């Protein structure tokens, strides 16, 4: 052990332990408890400590695994995909530019139905400048390739997601990404409760599956003509249908074992007089909840399962609670005049309900999302009663040297 | 000067060895992106005409060099590596090298000449003749580098001397060099190709002198009567008549089968050999075969080999560790896949040691 926060994972965890830790080490610990066979990643801030922590447990003998340093993210995802397809429980991690570089190999992991898990410490893409800080890059690209994506709000959630992702991947035979906001969660020390090793082991058994092996020869990833390609795609779509149900079943199982409850979509205070709710993901949700202690007239809908998107669940929540207006907050933008990607998802899911919404682009490149901004968003939304005019705006952009606030609709 | 001494290597002796490679990386070099339609690559020789570097009235084909891929690998700092060039027109040497590579610890890279009658513009029936000529004229020397504890030992079989007359005949036999001869004889360009080849071979000779051995000529001996025909790749694939890759795959699989039986996994980069042997529901492969991306095959092969070993170390795999061969070609090795090949080659010459550490009680 040479990384102090990893010390706790070197002794068997027999009882739930309350401790404090940054998100990345919590993930490293959670992944360690799932007993991966291969870990392969390429360093990129703010993901690095997660794999550093894992190399620590491997090199100091806590975890028996092949920890492989490769030459790029495309090599990391290729290596991880192949290792997983050859029978290894495999973990990788990335962010931002690394996720873009992985793009070419991401569809194969879905097509081969491998239970690979990947952590993303969400970070902005470089444009027009380099930023190592938080934006929701994972919503801007690759979200339709078929990976499961779950998003965490705090350190506890991301630690749990490291274990839940293994459960979900093994069950669905689709690769799973779990996301936390870069720096805001990855590098901030928060309280969490660790799960006993024995419980994790019980929740994440290594199940037999079809692997690349001479004992059962097969041809993987060969060429197909137009006579066959569509059937392959349609059968993936078919296989994807039960995934949300499988996710829910695993959340339930997780609750039985740990007493911590997760849902595809979580909601707070929807029975409010303004019939209005914020809708967002990740660390902003925690911020809003604390702001809501003094703002009880607005609710919150927090998306935990971003892909596959639980659109029926969302419709049900909005309909049953009579929500008329949504304030969508997201950390990604759209330079083409259409809605930014998270809002696009929400808008298409709620199209039949014709829910009124406006989208606020906040916190790009790690800028703090402040309670003042929630106030502004709430105030602006109070005057909106239709879907006319621009549907999104930036909030928190510096207007003059001293002045930061929203621009007009 | 006395005749250099031969180092006789019997196929049976190779098979009897206990050593085992992690991955054999194999490149069939057809000197352009053939699967996409004869586009110029880093493997294209100077002045060859391709569809992205055609012989024009101003520019006579490829401007640039054919990258030297094999020799530099000896100097990347690897610990244990088997490196060789091969040519299917010399099948005994070819199959001997494949078996030798698979039966050597560390990892291996073999680069084979691979005729492409469509891309090089000649008749299908000339494929073997041209392949043979390539080594005889000095264009494709056959040599081997065995890196032991970081130090290379250079040996060769033949083809180190450039025979100018044969070389010109070699160039003339292919349509891709026709513009160098008609409508006028382009002496400067032809001389330049010859010079390019000579300087490369001179460097090789220097390395053989410096890092050689007492018996510098490797001479493989195989009893062909006892050699089983390969069953890894079934007949009925879609390669062109006279395709060099067909000869290469056949000889590669014959030697691999003698070593590994069916305990083997092939990984193929996107290439002619990939698209023509895996189509739809009629795969030509009887053993596991994997295609991932154009460039990532070397990484995938390493991952599969490493995975089986770590699973064995964790008592999660009870079979014998399979052999793994990675096949690249059509520019996937020279260009887009080079970074992957380089890194995987270097990694696989040290993983055995890492696994040993993990095994310690």
Contacts between the chains, C-beta under 8 A, distances in Angstrom:
chain1	res1	chain2	res2	distance
A	37	B	307	6.9
A	37	B	310	5.3
A	37	B	311	6.1
A	37	B	314	6.4
A	37	B	316	7.2
A	38	B	303	7.3
A	38	B	306	7.0
A	38	B	307	5.9
A	38	B	310	6.4
A	40	B	303	7.5
A	64	B	310	7.7
A	64	B	313	6.7
A	64	B	314	5.4
A	64	B	358	5.8
A	65	B	310	6.6
A	66	B	306	5.3
A	66	B	307	7.3
A	66	B	309	7.6
A	66	B	310	4.2
A	66	B	351	7.7
A	66	B	354	7.3
A	66	B	355	7.8
A	66	B	358	7.9
A	68	B	303	7.8
A	68	B	306	6.7
A	68	B	347	7.2
A	70	B	299	7.0
A	70	B	343	6.4
A	70	B	347	7.8
A	71	B	339	5.9
A	71	B	340	7.6
A	71	B	342	7.8
A	71	B	343	4.1
A	72	B	339	6.9
A	74	B	295	7.9
A	74	B	296	7.0
A	75	B	296	7.2
A	75	B	299	4.9
A	75	B	339	7.5
A	75	B	340	6.0
A	75	B	343	6.4
A	78	B	292	6.1
A	78	B	293	6.7
A	78	B	296	3.8
A	78	B	299	4.5
A	78	B	300	5.8
A	78	B	303	7.3
A	78	B	340	7.4
A	79	B	299	5.1
A	79	B	300	7.4
A	79	B	302	7.0
A	79	B	303	4.4
A	80	B	303	7.5
A	81	B	292	6.9
A	81	B	300	7.6
A	81	B	303	7.8
A	82	B	267	7.9
A	82	B	290	7.3
A	82	B	292	6.6
A	82	B	299	7.1
A	82	B	300	4.0
A	82	B	301	7.8
A	82	B	303	3.7
A	82	B	304	5.5
A	82	B	307	7.5
A	83	B	303	4.3
A	83	B	304	7.4
A	83	B	306	6.9
A	83	B	307	4.5
A	85	B	290	7.6
A	85	B	304	7.9
A	86	B	303	6.7
A	86	B	304	4.4
A	86	B	307	4.1
A	86	B	308	6.5
A	87	B	307	6.0
A	87	B	308	7.6
A	87	B	311	5.8
A	87	B	316	7.6
A	87	B	317	7.1
A	88	B	307	4.4
A	88	B	310	6.6
A	88	B	311	6.4
A	104	B	293	6.0
A	105	B	292	7.1
A	105	B	293	6.1
A	105	B	296	6.5
A	108	B	292	5.9
A	108	B	293	7.2
A	206	B	316	7.4
A	212	B	265	6.3
A	212	B	288	5.5
A	212	B	290	5.9
A	212	B	304	6.1
A	213	B	265	7.7
A	213	B	288	6.5
A	213	B	308	8.0
A	213	B	319	7.6
A	213	B	322	7.3
A	214	B	262	6.0
A	214	B	263	5.0
A	214	B	264	6.5
A	214	B	265	6.5
A	214	B	287	6.4
A	214	B	288	5.7
A	214	B	319	7.5
A	214	B	322	5.0
A	215	B	319	6.3
A	216	B	288	8.0
A	217	B	262	7.6
A	217	B	285	7.3
A	217	B	286	6.3
A	217	B	287	5.2
A	217	B	288	4.9
A	217	B	289	8.0
A	218	B	288	6.0
A	218	B	289	7.9
A	219	B	278	5.5
A	219	B	283	3.9
A	219	B	285	5.5
A	219	B	288	7.9
A	219	B	289	5.1
A	219	B	290	8.0
A	220	B	288	7.5
A	220	B	289	7.0
A	220	B	290	4.3
A	220	B	291	6.8
A	221	B	278	7.9
A	221	B	290	6.2
A	221	B	291	4.1
A	221	B	292	5.8
A	222	B	274	7.2
A	222	B	277	7.7
A	222	B	278	2.6
A	222	B	279	6.7
A	222	B	283	6.1
A	222	B	289	7.5
A	222	B	291	5.8
A	223	B	274	6.9
A	223	B	275	4.6
A	223	B	278	5.6
A	223	B	279	5.6
A	223	B	280	7.8
A	223	B	291	7.9
A	224	B	279	7.2
A	224	B	280	5.3
A	225	B	279	6.9
A	225	B	280	5.8
A	227	B	280	6.5
A	228	B	280	5.2
A	228	B	281	7.0
